[in-house]
């Protein structure tokens, strides 16, 4: 082992240290914890040098810091295959200024959502890891989705040799376009099932399957190995760190900031992965002052940041920003691990309380370490108001999730008067939610309310003059290939039937 190599350990026990290759293959630790790097590597190249890199080169630099057991040639292979012509913008993640705000557009990939930024590279990291480990088993990706991860996983792993993908999504709780994207996926190695429950049910079900030793052994005897494409997999999280460094460099390059100047980031979040990536970027040395965590009406994270109490004992609300309709934010566990000084037994106690009672509280010392996070939330009315305002005042069209971030940032400004340059993570194309966006920007929605979601897609393009993303064109005509539905307790049976276990 070299001096700068980084090993990974579970958040819930520190008895085992494994390589990034092993962590990516496993996805989730056997004890139910999430893998975290034993330390966060530092950015050791001046920003004046990093600014010369394009997105692929920067991704290589950041990922090589964390994934130290991959060779340069292996990482270059993974990154070059990921960030290719499937992105419709040569910058991969362009930065757009609207008024005095900056939007980092993370939705120029194959499925028009930010999940493409990491899921485009994960299949190559995973298959390379299997090859390095000499594992001959077929990898089965099990994924729960609140809307966007499902299609991004299906698209990214489609046709990848030695893999199968099984996606579970909550029936009737994703947008019609998100559902159609998944149910029309064409590939022999992809499988989709709706569940009669919400996203938290799907996520809990998938986690329980990973920790079911007997079921995993049964799959192993059939030459299958389960892994995850959710952001619980460290191989999903690490690529996301790169675009926060990227946005800082673009601000530097354009003269908006000077080297060393702090910025703030606003991240609309449900599962906490995207905002955690920005936190890891700061831990590497990126000058970020505030992490502004934007929630919709499912504001469990807002309450946690402001009170130190995490309480999932509330009714899940269905909103116009469905990818954030989450009450159990899995990636928060990785932040909590840092807040409690990487004390795995202390963390395990908190999450045991969450499992048994639906709540846990952090102590004052942990709350003090949470001071750089600011929580806000937007109601449904405020979300629609934000879309309309951004379009009227700046001629900039945003989706319902980005609108939550926009509103919360406005609220943050009013509350703090903090004039620090701030970047809002724009997480999905507005064309993924055409009905909501059309309603928000039109003075009279009655002319469109009888249109279906796919007709609204064309109408939104007509009104704004913007092109429908290629991946969303012709959605209404695509044949539905996946129509399975199962109960919350039947997910394991669906997997068994799919794999003929």
N, C-alpha and C positions, 0 to 999 in steps of 0.2 A: 504493500500500500504506500503510495506517494504522500508527501507531506501535505499537499493541498487537496487530497481526496476527501470527498464528503460522503459520510454514511447517513443512513436514515433509520429513525426509530419510531415506534408507535407513540402516540400521544398518551396512551393509557398504561404503558409499561415501558421501562427502559432496559429490560433484560436482553433484548435482541437488537443488534445493529446490522443492517443489511445495506447492500449497494443500491444505487438508483435503478439499476437493471432489475434487481429483485423486487424493489418497491413498485415499479411500473407494472411488472407482470402480476403481482399479487393484487394490486389495486387498493385493498383495504386490509388492515392487519387482522390476524386471527382473533385478537381480543376485542375486535370491534372498533379499535382506534384508527386514527388516520396517520399515515406516514408523514413525518416532517424531517427536514435536514437537521443534523445535529448542530449545525451552525449556518448562519447566512453568509455567503461569500461577499467580499467587498468589490465594488467597482474600482479597478486599479489602473485604468487608462483615463487620461484627462478628457473631459468633455470636448475639448478642442480637437481631439483626435477622433473620438466616437462620432462626432457630428458629420464626419466624412463618410460614414458607413451608410449603405442602403439598408432596407429593413431586413433582408436575409442575412447580411453580414452582422448586423446588430443582434439578431436572434441567435446566431451562432455564438457570438461572444457571451451573451447572457446565459444561454443554456449550457455552454461548456463549463461555466462556473459551478453549476449545480449538478450536472450529469457527468461527473468526472470519470466514470468508468466506460463511457462511450469514447471511441477514438475520434479524432478530427474528421477522418474520412466518413465514418458512420454518421456523425452529426450533420455533416455537409450533405450527405445523401438524403437524410430525413428532411432537412430544411428546404433543399432545392425541389424535392417532390411536393412539399406542402404548399409553398408560396409561389405558385406558377400561374399559368394563364387562367385558372379558375377564378382568380381575383380580377374584378373588372376595373381596378385602378392600379396603376403601376407602383404607386406609393404603398400599396397594401392597406394601410390605415391612414388616410389623409386627414389633415387637421384643417378645419374650416372656422373662420372667424365670422361671427354674426353679432353686430353691435359691439359690445365690450366683452362678449363671451366667446369661448373657444369650444368647439365640438370635435371630439376625436371620433371619426366615423369608423366603427369597427364592423360594419356590415357589408363589406364589398366582396365577400366570399361566395361560395356555391349555394348557400341557403339563406343569404340576406340577413344574417344575425351574427352577433359577436362570437358565438360559440365556434364559428369556423376558424377563428384565429388560432385556437389551440387544437381543435379536433382535426384540422387538416394535417397536423404533424404527428398526432398521437398514434395512428395506425402504423406509421413507419418506425416510431420509437418502440412500439410494442413488438412488432415483428422482428426488428433488429435485436431487441432484448432476448426474445425467444431463441433466435439463432445463436447469439452469444452464449446463452445458457445451455445450449444443446438439448433444449426441450422439443420433443417431437409431437407433443399433443396439439390438438386444434384448440385455439383460444376462443372462448365464447364470451362476448361482451354483453353484460347485463346492465341495462340503463333504465333509470326512471327519469321522466322528463316532465317539466311544467310547460313545455311548448317548443322550445328551440333546440335543446340538446338532442332530442330524439332524431330529428331530421338531420342535424349536423353529424351525428354518429352514424346514421344509416348511410348518408352520402359519403362520408370519409372512409368507412370500412367496406363500402360496396365493391364487390369483386376482389377484395384483397385476399390472396391465397392464404389458407390456414386459419381463417377467422370466420366466425358467425356473429351476428348482432341480433339481440332480442331487446326490443324497446317496449316499455310499459308507459302508457299515458292515461291521465284521468278523463274518462268519457264525459264529453260535454263541457269540459273545463279548460279547453284550449281554443284558440280562434279557429274558425272554419278553414282558413288557409293553412295554419299550422297542422291541423288534422289532415287536410288533403295532401300536404307535402309528405307526411309520413305514410298514409294509407295507399299512396300511389307509387311507393318506392319500387323500382324495378331491379331486382338482383336476387339470385338464388341463395345468397348467404345472409339475407336480411329478413327479420320477422318482427311483426308489430302486434301488440294486443292492448286494447283499451281495458281499463279496470273500472269497476263500479265503486269509485271512491275518489279521493282527492290526491294531489301530488304527494303530500306527506305520507299517505297510505302506501303509495307506490314506492317511495323512497325507503320507507321502513321495511316493506316487503323484500326489496332487493337486498338491503343490508342483512336481513335475517337469513337470506339464502346464502350469502357469503359466509356467515358464521355457522351454518348448518354443516357440521363435519361429516355426518353420514351421507348427506346429499352430495357434498363435494367429492367424497370417496366414490360414490356411485358413478358420478360423472367421470371421474378419473379412470375408472375401470373401462369406460367406453371411449377412453382417449381424449377426453375433453378437460379443459382447464378454464375456470371462470375468472373473469377480470372485469374491470369497470371503465366506462368512458365518462362517467360523471366527474365533476371536479374534486370528488373525494380521492381520485387517482392523482398522485403527485405529477404524473406525466401530462395531465391536463392543466394543472395549475402553473407550472414553471414557464411554459411558453407565453402565458399571459403577462408575466413580469416584464417581458421585452417591450410591449407597446407603451408602457408608462415611461420607460427610459426613452423610447422613440419620440414620444410627444414632447418631452422636455428638450430634446435635441432639436426638434422642429421649431419650438419657440425660441430657442437660442439662435438657430440659424436665421430666423426671420427678424431678429433684433427685438423681439417682444420682451425678452428678459436678458439679463447678463449672467455670466457663468457664476454659479453659486447662489443665485437668487432663488428663494423659495417660491413654489407654486402650491395651489390647492387642487384637489381633485374631487369631483362630484360623481358618485357612482350609484345609479339606480340598481338596487340589489334585493334578492330574495334569499338566495342560498349562500351569500357572503363570499363566494369564490373570487369574483371580479375585483371587489374592493380589497380582499386579502392580498391579491397579486400586487396592488399598489403599495400596500404595507410592506411586503417583501422587498419591493423596489426601494423604498425608503431605508429599510434595514441594510440594503446594499450600499447606501450612500447617496441616493437620489434626494435632492432637497425638496421634500414635500412637507408643508406646514400642517395642513388640515386635511383629514379624510372626511368628506361630507357624505354620510350614508343616507341615501334617499329611499324611503319606503312608500308603498301605496297604503290603502286602508288596512292591510294586514301588517300592522306596524309594530310587530313584536320586537324588531331590532331597534326601532325608535325608542320604545319603552326601556329596553335593556341599556342602551347607551345613556339614557337620561336618569335611570333609577338604579342600575346595577342588578336589576331583577329580570331574569328571563322567564317568561310565563307563556307557555303555548296553550294554556287552558282557555281558549276562546274559540268562537266560531270562525271558520275560514270564510272569507268573503270572496265572491267571484267578481273580478274587476275587469276593466278595459285593458289592464296590463297583466295578462294572465301568467306570464313567465315569472312574476313576482308574487303570485298567490301561494305563499309558502309560510308555514308557521314553525318549522324545524329547520333552521339554517345550518346545514351540516358543517360548512367550512368555518363557522364561528369557533368550532372546537380547536382549530389550529391557533387562532388568536388567543383564546382562553389559556392555552398551553403556555404561550409566552407571558401572558399577564400573571400567571401563577408561578413565574420563574422556572418553567419547565418541570414542575413537580407533578409527575404522572399520577401519583396516588391521590393528590389533591384534586386533579382534574377528573380522574375516574370517579371520585366521590360526587362531584358536581353533576356529572352526566348520569350517574346512577340515580341521583335525585330527580333529574329530568325524566328519566325513563319511568320511575315509580310514581312521581307526583305531578309531572308536567311542568315543574319549575325548579329553578335554582337561583341563588344569590351569590354575588361575589363580594369580597370584603373590601375595606376602604383602601388598602394598599393596591389591590388590583384595579379599583376604580380610578385611582390616581394615574395609573399607567394608561388608562383609557382616554386621558384628557385630550389627545390629538384627534379623537373621533367626535364628530358633531352629527347628531341624528335629527332628521326632519321627515315629514311625510306629507303626501298630497291626497286629498279626497278625490273622488271621481269627478266632481264638478271642477275642482282646481286643475286636474289633469287635462280636461278638455279645454279649459280656459288657457292653459299654458301653450297647447298646440296652436290655438287660434292667435294668441298674442305673438308667438314666434313667427308665425306666417305673416300676420298683418304688419308687424313692426320691422321685421328683418327679411321678409320673403324667404324664410328658411323653414323647410318642412321637416317635422320631427314625428316620431312614432309615440305611442302612448307610454312606453317605458322611459324613453329619453325625456318626455314631457314631465314625468315625475321628478327627474333630476333637475330639469329647468326650473320648475316651481320651487323645489326645495332650495336651490341656489338663490333664487330671488328672496326667499324667506330668510336664508342665512345672511344675505347682504343687509336686509332690513334690521335683523337682530344684532349684527356685530359691526357693521360698517367696515368690514375687512376688505380692503381694496387689492389684496393679493391677486395676481393673475391666476385665473381658475379655469380648469379644463373639465368639461362635462363629457363623460363617456356616453357616446351615442350608440346604443346597443342593438338596434334593429332598424331595418328600412321601414319608412312609414307605409310602404306598400304591403307590408305583412299584416297590417291592421286597417285596411282601407275604409271600412264602415265607420270606425271611430274617428279616424283622421278626417274623413269627408264631413262627418257631422260637426267636427270642431271648427273647420275652416269655412263652412258654407253658412250663409245667412239664413237660408231656408232649406232645411234638410228634408222637408215633406216631399220634395220632388224626387228624392232618391231612396226614401225609406222602404219602398217596395222592391227595390233591386236586391238581388242576392249578392253575397260577398264578392263574387268573381266579376259581376257586372260593375260593382262599385270600384273594383280595381281599375278597370278601363276608364270609368268616369273620373276617378282621381287623377289619372294621367292626363286626361283631356282638359280638366280644369286648371291644373298646375303647369302643364307643358313639360312635365318630367317623364322620363321613360320608365316603364315598368321594368324592374330588374329581370334579366334573362331567365333566372331560375324560377320566376313566378309567372312567366308568360305561358298561356295555354293551359292553366291549371284546371279549368272547368272541364276540359275535354279529356283529361287523363283518366285512365281506367283504375278504379279502386281494386287493389290487389290484396289488401289486408283488412279483414272485417271481424277478427276475433274479439270477443269480449269475455272477461272473466271476473269473478268476485275477488275481493281483497285476499281471501284465504286460498285462492286457487292459482296463484301465480306460479308456485312450484310445479303444480300439475301441468300447467301450460308449457313450462320449460321442458318437463319430462317428455311430454308428447312431441314437442318440436324436435328434440334431440333423440327420440326413441330410446329413452333410458329404461 
